[in-house]
């Protein structure tokens, strides 16, 4: 038993309609369940209840055992002076507030559905891919789609937090922030951090000075990455030495780049050449992302030619992780909701990512129809299932509350 289960029971209003009594035998009628408090202080604020013939307004605190009130020293804390009801799973001791007044207690032990407790205990101790896997069940499709939409927004906002941090660091320079943001996803998961460090070492304004000179841009990026060899690439190496001195650039150590367990097409050397080609052909890339009216136009911004050509899969990765979140955040910050709607439309028009996560959920009856849904399912797995946050999960709540 965990206290968060009691919070979930109260928030879900599972006690509505039940005949409730204090441990002293006084009838309780819940008028208002109040607001869940995630900060310091009582668990629920602005609660309204009727005990006997008297109506009370104040706060409510929950514990597994009522004696935890004293263990947490709430009887000495003025923040708990306005607690009007103590809700516990097991009542083992009466408690009083800072004024010495005994607080009415509601014991839940004999009020909760046995199936709820059994399923919750099962979830806590099992070792499956997701905690609820053996008892997983789906609601109606319209609910599934609604919950996936919420998860997608959560995921976009999480990505937007990273971009927002960059905006703060660059004094809200959208073009430069987007350049740094995009660089991270050129490195894929394996070399994301080194790619971000590389972009930070060479500001976009520096690269812009060498527009249309592929050799100089490539020399700047490869040299700063620490991946040039004087014997094998003498032209690029000498070009970098000149530019390094001109811009006072400190090269990154070569060992930070990961080549092992990476496909040749995703080697850092290959991805840096592609990044150089994109920089060379794309002035004001973020402005062009804002202007793109269709997913085809957006994809075309990353259509490189020759040896530096990006695969469709690589382009999709950049769109999902960089372009769409940036468009979504810009619309939000600039009070242009149509851009946020366009971002959602774009991600819905991209194909679902074929990976182990989408395959797993397909076996559970949730087959991602597009990238919006595959991203939502990734959010579900990473930030709910992996963290055992079943009581915050719509699917987890459904499973616990339905036979």
N, C-alpha and C positions, 0 to 999 in steps of 0.2 A: 504494500500500500504506500502510495506517495501522496503528498499534500496536493500536488497539481491535479490529481484525479478529483479531489474535493472541489477545487476551483472550477474544473470542467463541469462537474455536476451542478454547481450553483449557476454558472454562466449559461448552461443549457436549459435551465429552468425545469430540471427533471422532478423537482419537488412540487411543482404546481399541481394542484388537485389532491395532493396527499393530505391526510389528517396529521398535522404536526403539533407536537407538545414540547414544552421545555422539560428538562429533567425534574422539575418540581411539579409537573402535571398541568401547567398553564397552557391553554390553546394558543397556537401561533398562526397568524395569517400574514403571508408575504404580499405586501402591496407593491413594492418596487425593489427589484433585485440589486439596484445600484450599478456603479461603474467599477470595472476591474482595475485595480491599482498595481502597476508593475514596478512602482518606485517604493521607497521606504514608507513605512506606515501600515495601517490596516489593509487587509486584502481587498475589501470592497468599500467604496465610498458612496455617500448619499443613498443609503438604504432606508426604506420605509417598511415598518412591520407593525402589526397589532398583536400585543400579548394580553390575553384576557380582554378587558374592555379599554385598555389604554393603547393609544397609537404613539409610536416612537419613530424619530428620524435621526439618523446618525450613520455610524460605520459598522462594519462587520469583519471579524477576524476568524480564520479557520486554522485548525490543527488536527493532526492525527489523534493525539491524546490531549485532553484538556490541561493536563499538568505542564505541557510545553509552554503555556502562558507564563508560568513562573520561571521556567528554564530560560526563556528569552527575555525575562525581566520586564515584561510589558506592564506589570503592576507598578513600576517606577517611572514609566514613560508617559509624559503628557500627550504624546501623539496618539495614544490609545485611550485617552480619557473619555472619548465620545463613542466608544464601542458599545452598541446597544444589544448585540447578540454574538455569542461565541458558538460557532458551528464546528463540531468535532466528529470524528469517526467513533471514538471511544471516550466516554466520560469517566475519568478516574479521580477527578478532584474539582471541587468548586473553586472559582477564581473571582478576584475582585479588581477593580480599577484603581487608579492612583488616589481616588477619593475614598477608598475603602468600601465602595459599594459593590455588592455581589452582582456579577453579570449573568443574565439569563443564558442558559446553554441548550443548544439543540443537538442531540446525539443522532447520528445517521446510521449507525451499525445495523439496525434492524429495518431500515427504510429503503435500502438500495437493492435494486434487482440483482439476484445472485448471478445471472448470466453476465451482467456488466462486470462484476468483480472477477469472475472466472476468466473472461476474455482478456481483461486488462492484465491479470496476473500471468496469463499465457504469453501475451505480447512481451512482457518485461523479461521473461526467462528464455525465450526461444532464440535460436542461432541461425535463422534462415537469412536469405538475401535481404528481405524486408521483414520487419518484425511481425506483421500481420499476414504473411504469405499463406499459411495453411488455412486461415479463416477469411481470406480476402474475398470480398464480394462487391459487385458494382451496383450502383443505383441506376435510375433511368438515364438514358443518353443525354438528355438535355441538361441534367445536373452535372454529368461528367464534362460536357463541353463548357459549362459555366465555370467549373472549378479549374479547368485547364486554362481558360482565359485569365483567371485571377493569377494563376501560377506564372503565366507568361509575363504579365505586368510586373510581378515581383522580380522576375529574372531580369527584365529590361532595366528596372530601377536599380537593381544591384550592379549591373554593368555601368549604368549612368553614374553611380557613385564614384567609380574609378575615373571616369572622364571629368566629373565635377572637381575631383582633387587636382587633376591636371590644369583645369581652368583657373583654379585658385593660384597654383604655382606659376602660371604664365600670365597672370594679371588679366584673365579672361580673353586671351587671344585664341579665338576658336580655331583658326587655321593651324597654328602651331600645336595646340592641344590635340587636334584631330590627327596631326602628323605623328605625334608621340603615341597616341592611342592606337593608330593603325599599325605602327611599327611592331607593337607587342604581338599582334596577331599574324604578322609575317613570320614570326619566330615559331609559330605553332605552340603547342603546350610545352614542348621540350626546351625550346630556346626563347621563350617569351621574355624572360627577364633580361638576358643579354641583349636582345634586340631593342628593348626599351632603353637600356643603358647606352647603346650605340646611338640611338636617336637623340638622347640627351646630350651626348658629346658633340654632335654636329647639329646646331640649330637649323631650322628650315630656311631661315633668311640667308645662311651661309651657302646652302645648296642652291638657293635661287640665283645666286651670283654666277653660277656656272651652268645656267640653263642652256640646254641644247649642246652641251659638251659631255657626252656620255662617258668619255674616258676619265675626265676630272671628277665627275660625280661618283663613278665606280671606284676610283682611286681613293677618294675621301672616305667612302663607306668601308671598303675592304681594308684599307690601311688602318683606319681608326678601330676597326674590329680586331686588328692584330692578326689578320689572315693573309697578308701579302708576303711573298718570298722573293728576295732580291734576285736569286738565280733563275727561278721559274717564271717570274712576272716582272722583268726589269723595267719595262715602260711604266706600268702602273706603280711600281715601287718608287721609282725616281719622281714620278708626278706627285705621289703622296708626300715624299720627303719635302718637296718644295711647298706644298699646301700646308703641311703640318707646321712648318716653321712660320708660314704667313699667318695662320690662325691660332697658333700656340695650342695645338691639339695634343692631348695625351692619349695614346692608343690604349685600348683595352688589352688585358692579358689573353693570350690565345686559349688558355686552358678552360676559360669559362664557357666555351662553346661545346655543345654535345653532338658528337657524330655517331657514337655507338647507339645501337637500337633505334636508328633513324633511317628511314628510306632515303636512297640517294637523291630522289626528287625533293626531299625536304632538308638536305644538308644545308648548313648555314651559308656556305659559299654560294649555293644555288639561290637561296631565298634572298640573299643580299643583292645579287645581280638583278633579281626580279624587282626588288624594292628600288634599286637605282633606276631601273627602266621606268617604273611608275613615277618616280620623282621627276625624271627627265621629260616625260610626256604630259605631266599633269600640273599645270599652274592653278593655284587656288582650288585644290581638290575639294575641300569642304564646301565651298560655294557651289561647286558643280553638283555635289550630293544634294544640297538643298534645292537645286533647280530641277533635278531628275523627276519627271512626272510619271514614269513607269518603271517597272522592275527591269525591263530591257535596257532602258537608258542608264539605270544605275549599274547594271552588270557591265555595260559597255565602257564605263569609266576605268575598269580594271582589265580590259581586254588588251593585253600586251602582245607584241609580235616577236617573231624570231625565237632564238634560244631562251629568251627570258619569259616566254609565254606562261601565264598562270593556268593551271588546270581549272576546270569548272568547279571541282570540289574546293580548291583553294580560294577561288573567288567567293563561293558561297560562305566559307568560313569567315572571310573578311566582312562580308555584308552582314551576316548574323551578329558578329561580335563587335564590329566597329561602326559601320555605316548606319545600320538601323538604330542602334542605341543613341548615336550622336544626333540623328534626325529627331528621334523621340524626345531627347533632352532639350534640344534647341527649341522645339515647338512648345515644350512646357515652360521653359525659362522666358521665352519671348512672347508668351501668351498667344501662340498661333496653333490652336488645337488641330487645325487641318493638317499640320506637319506630323503631329503625333498619330493621327488617323492614317496618314499615308505610310508612316513607318510600320504600323500594324498590318496594313494591307500588303506591303512589300514582303514582310516575313511570312505572311500567309500564302504568298505566291511562290515561295521557295520550297523545294522538296524536303521531306523529312530526312534527317540524317540517319543513315543506316549504321547503327552501332549496337553494342551489346545492351545498352539501356533500352533502346526502342524495341529490340527483339524481346527483351524480358517482359516489358509491359504489354506487348502484342500477345504474348502467351497468357496474360492475365485479362485479356479482353479489351485492352486500350491500344488500338493501332493508330499511331500518329499519321495523320493525313497530310501534314505539311510541316515546315520547319517551326512554325509557331507552336504546334503541339509537341514536337520532339524536344524543343527547348523547355516547354512547360514540364514535360516528364523528367527532364534532367534536373530541373529545379525541385521537383517532388522528391526525387531520389536523394539528391545531395543535401538538401536543407530540411527535409522532414524524415524520410526513412533512415538515412545514415545517422541522423542526430536523435533518433527515437522520439521525435516530436509528434507522436501519434495523436496527442490530445489537441494539437494545434492544426492537425491535418483534416481536411474535409472528408477524405476517404477513411481515415482512422476513426473519426467521430461517427461516421455512418456505420462502420462495422461494429463499433461498441454499442450503438443505440438500437440496432436492428437485429432481430432474430434471424 
